[in-house]
Amino acid sequence: MATVILSAVGTYLGGPIGSAIGAAIGQQIDRAIIGGGKAREGPRIKELDIQTSSYGTQVPAIFGAMRVAGTVIWSTDLIETRKKSGGGKGRPSAINYSYSASFAVALSSRPVARIGRI
């Protein structure tokens, strides 16, 4: 709003050059009041926990074809990666988050011939 008002006042007092100067000052005031220069943040995961394992959990012995959830036998912590993109020429930048983890899942205590789908 300050941009429009100061641009009009600048035009009245100094013509086109006054308009440009008034608009520049108005943009600075608008950013200070509204906070337009801040980066926008994308959604994040609140709890960084994944499926866990515990000692003594049974690993099924599967015969034939069967659906199983599997047992996590090893995993790393969930890794959050932050990436800043966009911005420039008065536009706010955006911060996006992505997550990754490495893990091993035991499906059966016997040899597995094939996995149909995951």
Buried (B, 14 or more C-beta within 10 A) or exposed (E): EBBEEBBBBBBEEEEEEBBBBBBEBBBEBBBEEEEEBEEEEEEEEEEEEEEEBEEEEEBBEBEEEEEEEBBBEEBEEBEEEEEEEEEEEEEBBBBBEEEEEEBEBBBBEEEEEEEEEE
